[in-house]
Amino acid sequence: MTKEQAYERYGQIMACISDYELAHSLEDEFYRDVLKSILNGSVNKKEQDEIILIALSTQKLDFPRYCA
């Protein structure tokens, strides 16, 4: 994953924020994909911290997050 891809994923979550269930689902997928990318070595080490911060910044988006 590149930081451009991370920003794209962030944008996708923002674009559907009115559908909080979809936004939450996309957020969870984003987190999983970031972690998988780090584990399999497909993240540029120089961009890794920034990608993590982009992913975590979705927590600042204002939509309900419900867990079953």
All heavy atoms as TSV, in Angstrom:
chain	resi	resn	atom	element	x	y	z
A	1	MET	N	N	0.848	-1.175	0.000
A	1	MET	CA	C	0.000	0.000	0.000
A	1	MET	C	C	0.890	1.234	0.000
A	1	MET	O	O	1.869	1.296	0.727
A	1	MET	CB	C	-0.917	-0.006	1.228
A	1	MET	CG	C	-1.803	1.220	1.318
A	1	MET	SD	S	-2.964	1.182	2.688
A	1	MET	CE	C	-4.078	-0.113	2.152
A	2	THR	N	N	0.517	2.197	-0.803
A	2	THR	CA	C	1.221	3.469	-0.844
A	2	THR	C	C	0.429	4.515	-0.072
A	2	THR	O	O	-0.755	4.312	0.221
A	2	THR	CB	C	1.404	3.964	-2.288
A	2	THR	OG1	O	0.105	4.242	-2.842
A	2	THR	CG2	C	2.130	2.932	-3.142
A	3	LYS	N	N	1.066	5.638	0.212
A	3	LYS	CA	C	0.311	6.679	0.919
A	3	LYS	C	C	-0.790	7.235	0.024
A	3	LYS	O	O	-1.849	7.627	0.521
A	3	LYS	CB	C	1.219	7.775	1.460
A	3	LYS	CG	C	1.889	8.625	0.464
A	3	LYS	CD	C	2.750	9.674	1.170
A	3	LYS	CE	C	3.476	10.520	0.164
A	3	LYS	NZ	N	4.309	11.544	0.803
A	4	GLU	N	N	-0.592	7.227	-1.297
A	4	GLU	CA	C	-1.647	7.666	-2.210
A	4	GLU	C	C	-2.861	6.747	-2.111
A	4	GLU	O	O	-4.001	7.204	-2.110
A	4	GLU	CB	C	-1.126	7.725	-3.647
A	4	GLU	CG	C	-0.129	8.842	-3.908
A	4	GLU	CD	C	1.293	8.538	-3.424
A	4	GLU	OE1	O	1.604	7.356	-3.110
A	4	GLU	OE2	O	2.079	9.491	-3.323
A	5	GLN	N	N	-2.601	5.449	-2.033
A	5	GLN	CA	C	-3.695	4.490	-1.878
A	5	GLN	C	C	-4.387	4.673	-0.526
A	5	GLN	O	O	-5.614	4.554	-0.432
A	5	GLN	CB	C	-3.168	3.063	-2.014
A	5	GLN	CG	C	-2.733	2.710	-3.409
A	5	GLN	CD	C	-1.997	1.387	-3.469
A	5	GLN	OE1	O	-1.185	1.069	-2.593
A	5	GLN	NE2	N	-2.279	0.612	-4.519
A	6	ALA	N	N	-3.611	4.981	0.501
A	6	ALA	CA	C	-4.191	5.209	1.822
A	6	ALA	C	C	-5.091	6.445	1.805
A	6	ALA	O	O	-6.198	6.421	2.355
A	6	ALA	CB	C	-3.090	5.360	2.875
A	7	TYR	N	N	-4.633	7.509	1.151
A	7	TYR	CA	C	-5.476	8.707	1.041
A	7	TYR	C	C	-6.738	8.419	0.230
A	7	TYR	O	O	-7.822	8.929	0.534
A	7	TYR	CB	C	-4.702	9.867	0.400
A	7	TYR	CG	C	-3.804	10.609	1.354
A	7	TYR	CD1	C	-2.437	10.677	1.123
A	7	TYR	CD2	C	-4.311	11.247	2.481
A	7	TYR	CE1	C	-1.599	11.366	1.994
A	7	TYR	CE2	C	-3.485	11.937	3.352
A	7	TYR	CZ	C	-2.129	11.993	3.104
A	7	TYR	OH	O	-1.310	12.676	3.963
A	8	GLU	N	N	-6.611	7.569	-0.781
A	8	GLU	CA	C	-7.781	7.192	-1.576
A	8	GLU	C	C	-8.799	6.446	-0.715
A	8	GLU	O	O	-10.004	6.701	-0.783
A	8	GLU	CB	C	-7.360	6.329	-2.759
A	8	GLU	CG	C	-8.485	5.943	-3.673
A	8	GLU	CD	C	-8.019	5.110	-4.858
A	8	GLU	OE1	O	-6.911	5.361	-5.362
A	8	GLU	OE2	O	-8.775	4.205	-5.260
A	9	ARG	N	N	-8.318	5.534	0.108
A	9	ARG	CA	C	-9.210	4.778	0.986
A	9	ARG	C	C	-9.884	5.707	1.998
A	9	ARG	O	O	-11.071	5.574	2.291
A	9	ARG	CB	C	-8.428	3.677	1.720
A	9	ARG	CG	C	-7.796	2.636	0.811
A	9	ARG	CD	C	-8.787	1.676	0.219
A	9	ARG	NE	N	-9.362	0.783	1.174
A	9	ARG	CZ	C	-8.824	-0.374	1.566
A	9	ARG	NH1	N	-7.689	-0.791	1.048
A	9	ARG	NH2	N	-9.442	-1.121	2.447
A	10	TYR	N	N	-9.119	6.659	2.538
A	10	TYR	CA	C	-9.684	7.648	3.449
A	10	TYR	C	C	-10.805	8.414	2.743
A	10	TYR	O	O	-11.881	8.613	3.305
A	10	TYR	CB	C	-8.583	8.603	3.923
A	10	TYR	CG	C	-9.062	9.648	4.897
A	10	TYR	CD1	C	-9.012	9.418	6.262
A	10	TYR	CD2	C	-9.557	10.869	4.458
A	10	TYR	CE1	C	-9.447	10.378	7.172
A	10	TYR	CE2	C	-9.999	11.838	5.356
A	10	TYR	CZ	C	-9.935	11.579	6.706
A	10	TYR	OH	O	-10.379	12.524	7.592
A	11	GLY	N	N	-10.563	8.810	1.517
A	11	GLY	CA	C	-11.562	9.537	0.738
A	11	GLY	C	C	-12.811	8.722	0.492
A	11	GLY	O	O	-13.930	9.261	0.504
A	12	GLN	N	N	-12.650	7.422	0.272
A	12	GLN	CA	C	-13.804	6.554	0.070
A	12	GLN	C	C	-14.674	6.503	1.325
A	12	GLN	O	O	-15.904	6.495	1.240
A	12	GLN	CB	C	-13.347	5.141	-0.305
A	12	GLN	CG	C	-12.726	5.048	-1.674
A	12	GLN	CD	C	-12.084	3.688	-1.931
A	12	GLN	OE1	O	-11.967	2.856	-1.035
A	12	GLN	NE2	N	-11.647	3.478	-3.162
A	13	ILE	N	N	-14.034	6.474	2.474
A	13	ILE	CA	C	-14.780	6.450	3.729
A	13	ILE	C	C	-15.520	7.776	3.907
A	13	ILE	O	O	-16.704	7.794	4.246
A	13	ILE	CB	C	-13.837	6.170	4.919
A	13	ILE	CG1	C	-13.255	4.760	4.791
A	13	ILE	CG2	C	-14.577	6.332	6.249
A	13	ILE	CD1	C	-12.082	4.481	5.706
A	14	MET	N	N	-14.832	8.875	3.646
A	14	MET	CA	C	-15.475	10.186	3.768
A	14	MET	C	C	-16.654	10.335	2.814
A	14	MET	O	O	-17.669	10.931	3.160
A	14	MET	CB	C	-14.465	11.299	3.493
A	14	MET	CG	C	-13.553	11.572	4.660
A	14	MET	SD	S	-12.636	13.094	4.453
A	14	MET	CE	C	-13.943	14.286	4.386
A	15	ALA	N	N	-16.526	9.771	1.612
A	15	ALA	CA	C	-17.566	9.912	0.590
A	15	ALA	C	C	-18.869	9.227	0.981
A	15	ALA	O	O	-19.938	9.601	0.502
A	15	ALA	CB	C	-17.067	9.369	-0.748
A	16	CYS	N	N	-18.791	8.224	1.842
A	16	CYS	CA	C	-20.013	7.501	2.210
A	16	CYS	C	C	-20.344	7.672	3.684
A	16	CYS	O	O	-21.037	6.841	4.266
A	16	CYS	CB	C	-19.885	6.027	1.841
A	16	CYS	SG	S	-18.672	5.138	2.802
A	17	ILE	N	N	-19.878	8.736	4.266
A	17	ILE	CA	C	-20.051	8.946	5.705
A	17	ILE	C	C	-21.525	8.992	6.122
A	17	ILE	O	O	-21.870	8.653	7.247
A	17	ILE	CB	C	-19.282	10.202	6.159
A	17	ILE	CG1	C	-18.948	10.109	7.634
A	17	ILE	CG2	C	-20.022	11.470	5.827
A	17	ILE	CD1	C	-17.900	11.091	8.077
A	18	SER	N	N	-22.414	9.375	5.203
A	18	SER	CA	C	-23.845	9.413	5.540
A	18	SER	C	C	-24.417	8.002	5.700
A	18	SER	O	O	-25.445	7.815	6.338
A	18	SER	CB	C	-24.633	10.191	4.496
A	18	SER	OG	O	-24.533	9.560	3.238
A	19	ASP	N	N	-23.752	7.011	5.117
A	19	ASP	CA	C	-24.125	5.604	5.313
A	19	ASP	C	C	-23.127	5.028	6.316
A	19	ASP	O	O	-22.117	4.441	5.952
A	19	ASP	CB	C	-24.070	4.849	3.979
A	19	ASP	CG	C	-24.471	3.394	4.098
A	19	ASP	OD1	O	-24.591	2.878	5.231
A	19	ASP	OD2	O	-24.644	2.758	3.038
A	20	TYR	N	N	-23.405	5.260	7.603
A	20	TYR	CA	C	-22.418	4.943	8.634
A	20	TYR	C	C	-22.042	3.469	8.683
A	20	TYR	O	O	-20.916	3.126	9.032
A	20	TYR	CB	C	-22.871	5.441	10.012
A	20	TYR	CG	C	-24.089	4.746	10.570
A	20	TYR	CD1	C	-23.965	3.586	11.309
A	20	TYR	CD2	C	-25.366	5.269	10.357
A	20	TYR	CE1	C	-25.073	2.947	11.825
A	20	TYR	CE2	C	-26.480	4.642	10.873
A	20	TYR	CZ	C	-26.334	3.480	11.608
A	20	TYR	OH	O	-27.438	2.849	12.113
A	21	GLU	N	N	-22.964	2.583	8.318
A	21	GLU	CA	C	-22.626	1.151	8.324
A	21	GLU	C	C	-21.579	0.842	7.259
A	21	GLU	O	O	-20.627	0.103	7.512
A	21	GLU	CB	C	-23.874	0.307	8.120
A	21	GLU	CG	C	-24.812	0.338	9.326
A	21	GLU	CD	C	-26.088	-0.434	9.092
A	21	GLU	OE1	O	-26.461	-0.684	7.927
A	21	GLU	OE2	O	-26.731	-0.795	10.097
A	22	LEU	N	N	-21.758	1.414	6.076
A	22	LEU	CA	C	-20.770	1.221	5.011
A	22	LEU	C	C	-19.451	1.884	5.386
A	22	LEU	O	O	-18.382	1.291	5.199
A	22	LEU	CB	C	-21.297	1.784	3.686
A	22	LEU	CG	C	-20.333	1.703	2.492
A	22	LEU	CD1	C	-19.912	0.260	2.222
A	22	LEU	CD2	C	-20.976	2.324	1.264
A	23	ALA	N	N	-19.514	3.095	5.922
A	23	ALA	CA	C	-18.296	3.802	6.321
A	23	ALA	C	C	-17.523	2.991	7.354
A	23	ALA	O	O	-16.297	2.846	7.257
A	23	ALA	CB	C	-18.640	5.183	6.859
A	24	HIS	N	N	-18.234	2.430	8.330
A	24	HIS	CA	C	-17.576	1.635	9.370
A	24	HIS	C	C	-16.964	0.368	8.775
A	24	HIS	O	O	-15.842	-0.024	9.122
A	24	HIS	CB	C	-18.577	1.284	10.468
A	24	HIS	CG	C	-17.959	0.690	11.684
A	24	HIS	ND1	N	-18.705	0.147	12.691
A	24	HIS	CD2	C	-16.676	0.552	12.064
A	24	HIS	CE1	C	-17.896	-0.318	13.632
A	24	HIS	NE2	N	-16.666	-0.081	13.272
A	25	SER	N	N	-17.673	-0.263	7.867
A	25	SER	CA	C	-17.159	-1.462	7.203
A	25	SER	C	C	-15.884	-1.140	6.410
A	25	SER	O	O	-14.897	-1.876	6.481
A	25	SER	CB	C	-18.238	-2.044	6.286
A	25	SER	OG	O	-17.746	-3.139	5.578
A	26	LEU	N	N	-15.924	-0.041	5.659
A	26	LEU	CA	C	-14.742	0.368	4.886
A	26	LEU	C	C	-13.568	0.718	5.803
A	26	LEU	O	O	-12.410	0.423	5.488
A	26	LEU	CB	C	-15.082	1.558	3.982
A	26	LEU	CG	C	-16.018	1.272	2.815
A	26	LEU	CD1	C	-16.382	2.578	2.097
A	26	LEU	CD2	C	-15.397	0.278	1.843
A	27	GLU	N	N	-13.874	1.328	6.929
A	27	GLU	CA	C	-12.831	1.675	7.894
A	27	GLU	C	C	-12.161	0.404	8.420
A	27	GLU	O	O	-10.929	0.319	8.476
A	27	GLU	CB	C	-13.450	2.473	9.033
A	27	GLU	CG	C	-12.457	2.953	10.068
A	27	GLU	CD	C	-13.147	3.713	11.180
A	27	GLU	OE1	O	-14.112	3.185	11.793
A	27	GLU	OE2	O	-12.719	4.846	11.430
A	28	ASP	N	N	-12.967	-0.581	8.807
A	28	ASP	CA	C	-12.409	-1.848	9.302
A	28	ASP	C	C	-11.552	-2.525	8.237
A	28	ASP	O	O	-10.464	-3.028	8.537
A	28	ASP	CB	C	-13.526	-2.792	9.740
A	28	ASP	CG	C	-14.170	-2.387	11.054
A	28	ASP	OD1	O	-13.606	-1.524	11.771
A	28	ASP	OD2	O	-15.249	-2.922	11.354
A	29	GLU	N	N	-12.018	-2.534	6.987
A	29	GLU	CA	C	-11.246	-3.121	5.889
A	29	GLU	C	C	-9.930	-2.377	5.683
A	29	GLU	O	O	-8.886	-2.994	5.425
A	29	GLU	CB	C	-12.050	-3.085	4.591
A	29	GLU	CG	C	-13.183	-4.069	4.534
A	29	GLU	CD	C	-13.998	-3.939	3.250
A	29	GLU	OE1	O	-13.455	-3.465	2.236
A	29	GLU	OE2	O	-15.188	-4.304	3.279
A	30	PHE	N	N	-9.988	-1.060	5.783
A	30	PHE	CA	C	-8.799	-0.228	5.636
A	30	PHE	C	C	-7.762	-0.613	6.690
A	30	PHE	O	O	-6.590	-0.841	6.375
A	30	PHE	CB	C	-9.211	1.237	5.753
A	30	PHE	CG	C	-8.135	2.258	5.503
A	30	PHE	CD1	C	-6.991	1.973	4.774
A	30	PHE	CD2	C	-8.283	3.547	5.988
A	30	PHE	CE1	C	-6.023	2.942	4.544
A	30	PHE	CE2	C	-7.329	4.530	5.764
A	30	PHE	CZ	C	-6.185	4.219	5.047
A	31	TYR	N	N	-8.179	-0.720	7.936
A	31	TYR	CA	C	-7.256	-1.108	9.011
A	31	TYR	C	C	-6.628	-2.472	8.733
A	31	TYR	O	O	-5.414	-2.651	8.873
A	31	TYR	CB	C	-7.967	-1.157	10.367
A	31	TYR	CG	C	-8.466	0.160	10.895
A	31	TYR	CD1	C	-9.418	0.190	11.901
A	31	TYR	CD2	C	-7.994	1.376	10.425
A	31	TYR	CE1	C	-9.888	1.391	12.419
A	31	TYR	CE2	C	-8.457	2.579	10.930
A	31	TYR	CZ	C	-9.406	2.571	11.926
A	31	TYR	OH	O	-9.859	3.756	12.435
A	32	ARG	N	N	-7.468	-3.434	8.351
A	32	ARG	CA	C	-6.951	-4.783	8.061
A	32	ARG	C	C	-5.953	-4.752	6.911
A	32	ARG	O	O	-4.894	-5.384	6.979
A	32	ARG	CB	C	-8.097	-5.741	7.737
A	32	ARG	CG	C	-8.814	-6.279	8.951
A	32	ARG	CD	C	-9.747	-7.427	8.601
A	32	ARG	NE	N	-10.796	-7.043	7.665
A	32	ARG	CZ	C	-11.971	-6.529	8.028
A	32	ARG	NH1	N	-12.247	-6.335	9.294
A	32	ARG	NH2	N	-12.874	-6.215	7.119
A	33	ASP	N	N	-6.280	-4.007	5.859
A	33	ASP	CA	C	-5.405	-3.947	4.698
A	33	ASP	C	C	-4.073	-3.277	5.018
A	33	ASP	O	O	-3.022	-3.693	4.506
A	33	ASP	CB	C	-6.092	-3.238	3.529
A	33	ASP	CG	C	-7.234	-4.055	2.939
A	33	ASP	OD1	O	-7.321	-5.268	3.237
A	33	ASP	OD2	O	-8.040	-3.482	2.184
A	34	VAL	N	N	-4.103	-2.247	5.864
A	34	VAL	CA	C	-2.849	-1.599	6.275
A	34	VAL	C	C	-1.991	-2.607	7.041
A	34	VAL	O	O	-0.800	-2.760	6.761
A	34	VAL	CB	C	-3.119	-0.335	7.127
A	34	VAL	CG1	C	-1.842	0.144	7.810
A	34	VAL	CG2	C	-3.699	0.777	6.269
A	35	LEU	N	N	-2.594	-3.296	7.993
A	35	LEU	CA	C	-1.834	-4.276	8.777
A	35	LEU	C	C	-1.282	-5.396	7.906
A	35	LEU	O	O	-0.118	-5.783	8.041
A	35	LEU	CB	C	-2.705	-4.854	9.893
A	35	LEU	CG	C	-3.044	-3.891	11.030
A	35	LEU	CD1	C	-4.066	-4.518	11.969
A	35	LEU	CD2	C	-1.799	-3.481	11.778
A	36	LYS	N	N	-2.098	-5.904	6.994
A	36	LYS	CA	C	-1.638	-6.973	6.094
A	36	LYS	C	C	-0.491	-6.481	5.216
A	36	LYS	O	O	0.483	-7.209	4.991
A	36	LYS	CB	C	-2.781	-7.466	5.214
A	36	LYS	CG	C	-3.789	-8.310	5.934
A	36	LYS	CD	C	-4.903	-8.723	4.978
A	36	LYS	CE	C	-6.015	-9.435	5.670
A	36	LYS	NZ	N	-7.127	-9.767	4.755
A	37	SER	N	N	-0.588	-5.261	4.732
A	37	SER	CA	C	0.460	-4.700	3.876
A	37	SER	C	C	1.775	-4.565	4.632
A	37	SER	O	O	2.846	-4.822	4.088
A	37	SER	CB	C	0.041	-3.325	3.336
A	37	SER	OG	O	-1.062	-3.438	2.480
A	38	ILE	N	N	1.688	-4.170	5.887
A	38	ILE	CA	C	2.897	-4.059	6.701
A	38	ILE	C	C	3.494	-5.442	6.946
A	38	ILE	O	O	4.701	-5.647	6.803
A	38	ILE	CB	C	2.590	-3.335	8.028
A	38	ILE	CG1	C	2.269	-1.859	7.754
A	38	ILE	CG2	C	3.767	-3.459	9.003
A	38	ILE	CD1	C	1.693	-1.118	8.940
A	39	LEU	N	N	2.639	-6.406	7.276
A	39	LEU	CA	C	3.130	-7.759	7.552
A	39	LEU	C	C	3.778	-8.422	6.339
A	39	LEU	O	O	4.779	-9.110	6.470
A	39	LEU	CB	C	1.985	-8.640	8.066
A	39	LEU	CG	C	1.598	-8.442	9.511
A	39	LEU	CD1	C	0.354	-9.256	9.850
A	39	LEU	CD2	C	2.741	-8.839	10.427
A	40	ASN	N	N	3.183	-8.198	5.151
A	40	ASN	CA	C	3.747	-8.872	3.972
A	40	ASN	C	C	4.835	-8.046	3.289
A	40	ASN	O	O	5.354	-8.443	2.257
A	40	ASN	CB	C	2.652	-9.304	2.988
A	40	ASN	CG	C	1.989	-8.154	2.282
A	40	ASN	OD1	O	2.550	-7.084	2.105
A	40	ASN	ND2	N	0.753	-8.373	1.852
A	41	GLY	N	N	5.168	-6.897	3.872
A	41	GLY	CA	C	6.292	-6.109	3.367
A	41	GLY	C	C	6.000	-5.279	2.134
A	41	GLY	O	O	6.928	-4.816	1.476
A	42	SER	N	N	4.720	-5.077	1.824
A	42	SER	CA	C	4.388	-4.314	0.623
A	42	SER	C	C	4.236	-2.816	0.884
A	42	SER	O	O	3.824	-2.076	0.005
A	42	SER	CB	C	3.123	-4.866	-0.046
A	42	SER	OG	O	2.010	-4.697	0.801
A	43	VAL	N	N	4.587	-2.380	2.092
A	43	VAL	CA	C	4.559	-0.954	2.422
A	43	VAL	C	C	5.985	-0.430	2.399
A	43	VAL	O	O	6.886	-1.030	2.991
A	43	VAL	CB	C	3.942	-0.722	3.830
A	43	VAL	CG1	C	4.103	0.721	4.265
A	43	VAL	CG2	C	2.485	-1.108	3.835
A	44	ASN	N	N	6.172	0.683	1.712
A	44	ASN	CA	C	7.467	1.349	1.711
A	44	ASN	C	C	7.754	1.793	3.145
A	44	ASN	O	O	6.956	2.492	3.754
A	44	ASN	CB	C	7.405	2.553	0.758
A	44	ASN	CG	C	8.696	3.316	0.684
A	44	ASN	OD1	O	9.397	3.487	1.677
A	44	ASN	ND2	N	9.007	3.791	-0.496
A	45	LYS	N	N	8.890	1.377	3.669
A	45	LYS	CA	C	9.223	1.679	5.064
A	45	LYS	C	C	9.220	3.175	5.345
A	45	LYS	O	O	8.867	3.608	6.438
A	45	LYS	CB	C	10.587	1.093	5.436
A	45	LYS	CG	C	10.636	-0.412	5.427
A	45	LYS	CD	C	9.803	-0.989	6.545
A	45	LYS	CE	C	9.925	-2.499	6.557
A	45	LYS	NZ	N	9.006	-3.120	7.477
A	46	LYS	N	N	9.586	3.986	4.354
A	46	LYS	CA	C	9.602	5.438	4.541
A	46	LYS	C	C	8.190	5.998	4.667
A	46	LYS	O	O	7.995	7.050	5.277
A	46	LYS	CB	C	10.319	6.120	3.376
A	46	LYS	CG	C	11.791	5.819	3.317
A	46	LYS	CD	C	12.440	6.524	2.138
A	46	LYS	CE	C	13.909	6.185	2.068
A	46	LYS	NZ	N	14.565	6.804	0.917
A	47	GLU	N	N	7.215	5.316	4.092
A	47	GLU	CA	C	5.826	5.784	4.120
A	47	GLU	C	C	4.996	5.103	5.202
A	47	GLU	O	O	3.864	5.513	5.465
A	47	GLU	CB	C	5.153	5.538	2.762
A	47	GLU	CG	C	5.732	6.337	1.628
A	47	GLU	CD	C	4.967	6.143	0.322
A	47	GLU	OE1	O	4.172	5.188	0.212
A	47	GLU	OE2	O	5.172	6.963	-0.576
A	48	GLN	N	N	5.539	4.088	5.832
A	48	GLN	CA	C	4.757	3.264	6.762
A	48	GLN	C	C	4.093	4.087	7.863
A	48	GLN	O	O	2.891	3.935	8.108
A	48	GLN	CB	C	5.655	2.197	7.371
A	48	GLN	CG	C	4.944	1.267	8.331
A	48	GLN	CD	C	5.818	0.125	8.770
A	48	GLN	OE1	O	6.401	-0.546	7.934
A	48	GLN	NE2	N	5.922	-0.092	10.056
A	49	ASP	N	N	4.833	4.937	8.543
A	49	ASP	CA	C	4.251	5.716	9.639
A	49	ASP	C	C	3.142	6.627	9.141
A	49	ASP	O	O	2.101	6.764	9.791
A	49	ASP	CB	C	5.320	6.545	10.348
A	49	ASP	CG	C	6.288	5.693	11.170
A	49	ASP	OD1	O	6.013	4.495	11.367
A	49	ASP	OD2	O	7.313	6.238	11.601
A	50	GLU	N	N	3.345	7.244	7.979
A	50	GLU	CA	C	2.327	8.137	7.433
A	50	GLU	C	C	1.059	7.365	7.066
A	50	GLU	O	O	-0.057	7.828	7.313
A	50	GLU	CB	C	2.856	8.893	6.215
A	50	GLU	CG	C	1.904	9.952	5.729
A	50	GLU	CD	C	2.486	10.848	4.653
A	50	GLU	OE1	O	3.673	10.698	4.305
A	50	GLU	OE2	O	1.732	11.693	4.154
A	51	ILE	N	N	1.227	6.183	6.501
A	51	ILE	CA	C	0.077	5.349	6.143
A	51	ILE	C	C	-0.706	4.965	7.398
A	51	ILE	O	O	-1.937	5.013	7.417
A	51	ILE	CB	C	0.534	4.105	5.353
A	51	ILE	CG1	C	1.034	4.536	3.963
A	51	ILE	CG2	C	-0.575	3.068	5.247
A	51	ILE	CD1	C	1.759	3.450	3.192
A	52	ILE	N	N	-0.004	4.618	8.454
A	52	ILE	CA	C	-0.659	4.278	9.714
A	52	ILE	C	C	-1.438	5.480	10.242
A	52	ILE	O	O	-2.593	5.354	10.671
A	52	ILE	CB	C	0.370	3.785	10.753
A	52	ILE	CG1	C	0.942	2.432	10.318
A	52	ILE	CG2	C	-0.250	3.697	12.151
A	52	ILE	CD1	C	2.161	1.991	11.103
A	53	LEU	N	N	-0.832	6.659	10.196
A	53	LEU	CA	C	-1.507	7.868	10.676
A	53	LEU	C	C	-2.734	8.202	9.830
A	53	LEU	O	O	-3.755	8.645	10.367
A	53	LEU	CB	C	-0.537	9.050	10.690
A	53	LEU	CG	C	0.540	8.987	11.772
A	53	LEU	CD1	C	1.533	10.128	11.603
A	53	LEU	CD2	C	-0.083	9.021	13.153
A	54	ILE	N	N	-2.657	7.986	8.526
A	54	ILE	CA	C	-3.813	8.224	7.649
A	54	ILE	C	C	-4.953	7.299	8.063
A	54	ILE	O	O	-6.095	7.722	8.207
A	54	ILE	CB	C	-3.445	8.029	6.169
A	54	ILE	CG1	C	-2.449	9.083	5.714
A	54	ILE	CG2	C	-4.702	8.061	5.287
A	54	ILE	CD1	C	-1.768	8.762	4.375
A	55	ALA	N	N	-4.622	6.021	8.263
A	55	ALA	CA	C	-5.653	5.059	8.663
A	55	ALA	C	C	-6.263	5.436	10.007
A	55	ALA	O	O	-7.488	5.469	10.156
A	55	ALA	CB	C	-5.064	3.650	8.712
A	56	LEU	N	N	-5.440	5.753	10.974
A	56	LEU	CA	C	-5.950	6.089	12.303
A	56	LEU	C	C	-6.728	7.397	12.312
A	56	LEU	O	O	-7.597	7.593	13.166
A	56	LEU	CB	C	-4.809	6.144	13.315
A	56	LEU	CG	C	-4.160	4.799	13.644
A	56	LEU	CD1	C	-2.966	5.005	14.572
A	56	LEU	CD2	C	-5.173	3.852	14.272
A	57	SER	N	N	-6.461	8.268	11.365
A	57	SER	CA	C	-7.168	9.549	11.323
A	57	SER	C	C	-8.641	9.383	10.993
A	57	SER	O	O	-9.440	10.294	11.235
A	57	SER	CB	C	-6.501	10.516	10.337
A	57	SER	OG	O	-6.688	10.089	9.005
A	58	THR	N	N	-9.032	8.208	10.505
A	58	THR	CA	C	-10.459	7.985	10.251
A	58	THR	C	C	-11.256	8.008	11.557
A	58	THR	O	O	-12.459	8.246	11.531
A	58	THR	CB	C	-10.716	6.648	9.517
A	58	THR	OG1	O	-10.290	5.559	10.341
A	58	THR	CG2	C	-10.006	6.614	8.172
A	59	GLN	N	N	-10.586	7.781	12.680
A	59	GLN	CA	C	-11.274	7.829	13.974
A	59	GLN	C	C	-11.812	9.220	14.277
A	59	GLN	O	O	-12.727	9.363	15.077
A	59	GLN	CB	C	-10.332	7.383	15.094
A	59	GLN	CG	C	-10.048	5.909	15.090
A	59	GLN	CD	C	-11.293	5.100	15.396
A	59	GLN	OE1	O	-11.946	5.305	16.409
A	59	GLN	NE2	N	-11.629	4.184	14.511
A	60	LYS	N	N	-11.263	10.229	13.627
A	60	LYS	CA	C	-11.728	11.600	13.830
A	60	LYS	C	C	-12.987	11.913	13.015
A	60	LYS	O	O	-13.618	12.937	13.237
A	60	LYS	CB	C	-10.619	12.587	13.469
A	60	LYS	CG	C	-9.421	12.496	14.364
A	60	LYS	CD	C	-8.322	13.435	13.934
A	60	LYS	CE	C	-7.086	13.233	14.803
A	60	LYS	NZ	N	-5.961	14.032	14.331
A	61	LEU	N	N	-13.332	11.022	12.070
A	61	LEU	CA	C	-14.536	11.243	11.265
A	61	LEU	C	C	-15.764	10.982	12.132
A	61	LEU	O	O	-15.802	10.020	12.906
A	61	LEU	CB	C	-14.533	10.322	10.042
A	61	LEU	CG	C	-13.399	10.550	9.050
A	61	LEU	CD1	C	-13.445	9.492	7.946
A	61	LEU	CD2	C	-13.466	11.942	8.453
A	62	ASP	N	N	-16.737	11.848	11.989
A	62	ASP	CA	C	-17.912	11.794	12.848
A	62	ASP	C	C	-19.029	10.953	12.228
A	62	ASP	O	O	-19.818	11.442	11.437
A	62	ASP	CB	C	-18.410	13.213	13.128
A	62	ASP	CG	C	-19.525	13.247	14.154
A	62	ASP	OD1	O	-19.620	12.308	14.966
A	62	ASP	OD2	O	-20.294	14.226	14.147
A	63	PHE	N	N	-19.019	9.668	12.580
A	63	PHE	CA	C	-20.127	8.786	12.230
A	63	PHE	C	C	-20.203	7.691	13.296
A	63	PHE	O	O	-19.209	7.356	13.927
A	63	PHE	CB	C	-19.986	8.203	10.808
A	63	PHE	CG	C	-18.791	7.308	10.598
A	63	PHE	CD1	C	-18.850	5.939	10.854
A	63	PHE	CD2	C	-17.596	7.820	10.103
A	63	PHE	CE1	C	-17.760	5.125	10.636
A	63	PHE	CE2	C	-16.503	7.000	9.890
A	63	PHE	CZ	C	-16.580	5.645	10.164
A	64	PRO	N	N	-21.410	7.153	13.519
A	64	PRO	CA	C	-21.576	6.126	14.556
A	64	PRO	C	C	-20.861	4.837	14.177
A	64	PRO	O	O	-20.819	4.470	13.005
A	64	PRO	CB	C	-23.089	5.898	14.624
A	64	PRO	CG	C	-23.718	6.924	13.780
A	64	PRO	CD	C	-22.674	7.514	12.906
A	65	ARG	N	N	-20.300	4.203	15.169
A	65	ARG	CA	C	-19.647	2.904	14.986
A	65	ARG	C	C	-20.288	1.938	15.986
A	65	ARG	O	O	-20.100	2.075	17.191
A	65	ARG	CB	C	-18.147	3.005	15.225
A	65	ARG	CG	C	-17.438	3.844	14.161
A	65	ARG	CD	C	-16.055	4.253	14.665
A	65	ARG	NE	N	-15.315	4.995	13.659
A	65	ARG	CZ	C	-15.389	6.317	13.479
A	65	ARG	NH1	N	-16.204	7.033	14.239
A	65	ARG	NH2	N	-14.668	6.912	12.556
A	66	TYR	N	N	-21.027	0.984	15.443
A	66	TYR	CA	C	-21.698	0.011	16.278
A	66	TYR	C	C	-21.090	-1.358	16.025
A	66	TYR	O	O	-20.799	-1.712	14.895
A	66	TYR	CB	C	-23.196	-0.056	15.996
A	66	TYR	CG	C	-23.902	1.255	16.270
A	66	TYR	CD1	C	-24.354	2.055	15.232
A	66	TYR	CD2	C	-24.116	1.678	17.573
A	66	TYR	CE1	C	-25.000	3.269	15.481
A	66	TYR	CE2	C	-24.762	2.887	17.839
A	66	TYR	CZ	C	-25.201	3.665	16.784
A	66	TYR	OH	O	-25.838	4.841	17.041
A	67	CYS	N	N	-20.899	-2.115	17.082
A	67	CYS	CA	C	-20.390	-3.473	16.958
A	67	CYS	C	C	-21.432	-4.441	17.498
A	67	CYS	O	O	-22.046	-4.189	18.531
A	67	CYS	CB	C	-19.082	-3.632	17.736
A	67	CYS	SG	S	-17.769	-2.586	17.118
A	68	ALA	N	N	-21.603	-5.535	16.767
A	68	ALA	CA	C	-22.590	-6.513	17.184
A	68	ALA	C	C	-21.952	-7.554	18.084
A	68	ALA	O	O	-20.814	-7.765	18.113
A	68	ALA	CB	C	-23.189	-7.202	15.973
